[in-house]
Amino acid sequence: MLKVTLVRSMIGHPEKHRRVLRGMGLTRLNKTVELKDTPPIRGMIRKVSHLVEVGELRSEK
């Protein structure tokens, strides 16, 4: 699992970046979401890496 936080505002950035952020559930500054670590999610993070902070959550079994 990945912990993704929106740390920079999406104001002034292309609509494509805004759609990616909304698709990940990031709508407000400093909002944090937990997402599964999959290739599509990694690609979304790569597109907006300058706006988000990513951390890895330990998976407890």
Backbone torsions as a table, in degrees:
resi	resn	phi	psi	omega
1	MET	NA	146.3	178.5
2	LEU	-115.9	142.3	175.5
3	LYS	-106.3	114.6	-175.3
4	VAL	-116.2	128.3	-178.9
5	THR	-123.4	133.8	175.9
6	LEU	-81.1	113.2	-175.7
7	VAL	-110.5	-14.4	177.0
8	ARG	-124.3	145.9	-178.0
9	SER	-68.4	149.3	177.7
10	MET	-89.2	1.5	177.6
11	ILE	-63.6	132.0	177.7
12	GLY	85.3	1.6	178.6
13	HIS	-103.2	156.9	-176.9
14	PRO	-59.6	151.9	179.3
15	GLU	-57.6	-32.6	179.0
16	LYS	-59.8	-42.2	178.7
17	HIS	-67.2	-39.8	179.7
18	ARG	-62.5	-40.5	179.3
19	ARG	-65.2	-38.1	178.2
20	VAL	-63.7	-44.9	179.9
21	LEU	-63.3	-44.1	178.7
22	ARG	-63.9	-35.8	178.1
23	GLY	-64.2	-28.7	177.6
24	MET	-87.1	-6.9	179.0
25	GLY	92.3	12.8	179.9
26	LEU	-96.4	106.8	-175.7
27	THR	-114.1	-24.1	-177.9
28	ARG	-128.9	156.7	176.9
29	LEU	-61.4	140.2	179.8
30	ASN	68.0	11.3	175.4
31	LYS	-78.2	139.7	-179.4
32	THR	-119.4	135.5	176.8
33	VAL	-128.5	154.4	175.6
34	GLU	-108.0	124.2	-177.2
35	LEU	-125.8	151.1	175.8
36	LYS	-68.8	145.8	-179.6
37	ASP	-84.9	87.5	179.5
38	THR	-122.7	159.7	178.8
39	PRO	-56.0	-41.3	178.1
40	PRO	-63.3	-39.0	178.4
41	ILE	-66.8	-41.0	177.5
42	ARG	-60.6	-39.2	177.7
43	GLY	-64.9	-40.1	178.1
44	MET	-63.9	-42.3	179.3
45	ILE	-64.2	-39.1	-179.8
46	ARG	-62.6	-36.5	-179.3
47	LYS	-66.1	-33.5	-176.5
48	VAL	-119.6	30.5	-175.1
49	SER	-61.1	-24.7	179.9
50	HIS	-77.9	-8.3	-178.8
51	LEU	-110.8	-15.1	-173.6
52	VAL	-122.9	162.6	173.6
53	GLU	-119.6	134.5	-175.3
54	VAL	-121.4	135.4	174.6
55	GLY	-132.5	158.9	-179.5
56	GLU	-104.0	134.0	177.2
57	LEU	-94.5	143.1	175.9
58	ARG	-75.1	136.0	176.0
59	SER	-93.2	119.4	-179.5
60	GLU	-94.1	125.8	-177.3
61	LYS	-103.2	NA	NA
